[in-house]
Amino acid sequence: MTGDPLKEQFVLEARELLVELETSLLDLEATPNRVESIGRAFRAMHTLKGSGAMAGYD
């Protein structure tokens, strides 16, 4: 990939987080206002944002 282990780890984690986010959003589309899905979506986005910043993707 990039040769930078931190960035490589970020890419792997980001893929998983995006799958989690997609699943949560599809669940919300089917069942609006489902608190668990809202929480999962926000956690995935928050983690993605923090991990991206740590990897240098501000």
NUTORLUM-122349 format. One record per residue: x, z, y of N, C-alpha, C, O, CB in turn; residue in three letters. Coordinates in pm, whole numbers, plus 50000, padded with zeros to 5 digits. Glycine has a CB too. Layout:
BEGIN
XZYXZYXZYXZYXZYAla/...
//
This chain:
BEGIN
500835000049881500005000050000500885000050125501494989850158499055012250000Met/500945011450194501685011950320503075017850304503915016150393500925019950421Thr/503345024750195504605031550178504595045650233505505053450206505695023750244Gly/503575049150310503415062550367502445070250277501265067050273502895061850516Asp/502945080450205502085087750112500845093950178499785094450116502885098550045Pro/500975098650301499835104750369498755094450396497565097050377500285111350501Leu/499165082650440498185072050467497575066750338496385063450334498855060550544Lys/498365066050233497845061750104496805071650052495765067550000498975060150001Glu/497085084550067496125094850026494855093950109493755095550057496755108850038Gln/495015091250239493855089850326492955078450278491735079950272494295087350471Phe/493555067050245492775055450202491985058750075490815055250064493685043350178Val/492625065449980491945069249857490775078649885489675076949833492925075849758Leu/491035088749968490005098450002488885091850084487705094950065490605110250080Glu/489255082850173488255076250258487295068050174486095067750202488945067250362Ala/487795061450072486905053649984485865062649918484695059149911487735046349875Arg/486305074149870485375083549807484365088849908483175090049878486145095249743Glu/484835092050027483945097350131482935086850175481785090250203484755102050251Leu/483335074350181482405063850220481335061750114480185058750147483155050850246Leu/481685063249988480695062449881479705074049895478495072149883481375062649741Val/480225086049921479365097749940478445095750060477265099050054480215110449959Glu/478985090550168478195088050288477105077750260475955079650300479095083250404Leu/477455066950192476475056750159475355062450073474175059750098477145044950087Glu/475715070249973474725076449886473785085449965472575085149945475405084449775Thr/474345093350054473545102550136472605094850228471445098650244474455111650218Ser/473095084150288472255076450380471145069150305470015068250355473105066350457Leu/471435063950188470395057550108469345067750065468145064650062471005050749985Leu/469785079750032468855090349995467965093950115466765096150099469625102749946Asp/468565094550233467795097550353466795086450385465705089150435468725099650472Leu/467165074250356466245063150379465015064550289463885061850332466945049550353Glu/465235068950167464135070750072463355083450098462135083850080464675070749930Ala/464055094050141463425107050164463915112550298464835120650303463765117150048Thr/463295108150408463725112750541463635127950555462795134450492462885106150649Pro/464515133350637464555147750668464985156450551464785168650556463205152250715Asn/465565150750450466065158750338467335165850383468365159450405466325149850210Arg/467255178850396468335186850454469645185350376470705184450437467935201550458Val/469585184950245470805183850164471535170750193472765170550204470465184850014Glu/470785159950205471395146950230471985146250370473045140250391470375135750211Ser/471305152250466471825152650602473145160150604474115155650665470805159250699Ile/473195171550537474425179550531475565172050464476695172450512474165192450457Gly/475265165150353476305157450283476845146150371478045143650374475755151650152Arg/475945139450442476365128550530477265133750641478315127850670475135121250589Ala/476865144750704477675150350812479035155250762480045153450829476935161650880Phe/479055161650644480325166350589481265154650559482465155350588480085174450461Arg/480725143950502481555132250472482135126350599483315122950604480735121650396Ala/481305125050703481805119450830482835128650895483845123950947480645116950927Met/482575141450891483495151150952484845151050881485895151150945482885165350948His/484805150850748486045150650670486805137550693488025137650706485735152450520Thr/486075126550698486715113650723487385113450860488505108450874485675102250715Leu/486725118950960487295119551095488565128051096489585123951152486265125251195Lys/488505139851036489665148751034490825143050955491985143950998489285162050977Gly/490535137350840491585131450757492225119550827493445117550819491025127150621Ser/491415111650894491945100150967492885104451078493925098251099490805091951025Gly/492515114951149493365120051257494695125151200495755122651258492655131251334Ala/494635132251088495865137351027496785126050980498005127450981495535146550909Met/496175114950938496965103550890497435094651005498135084750983496145095350791Ala/497055098151127497505090551243496555079851290496915071351372498795084251212Gly/495325080051238494315070351280493375076851380492225080051347493525064951157Tyr/493845078851500493025085551602491985076151655491205079951742493885090751716Asp/
//
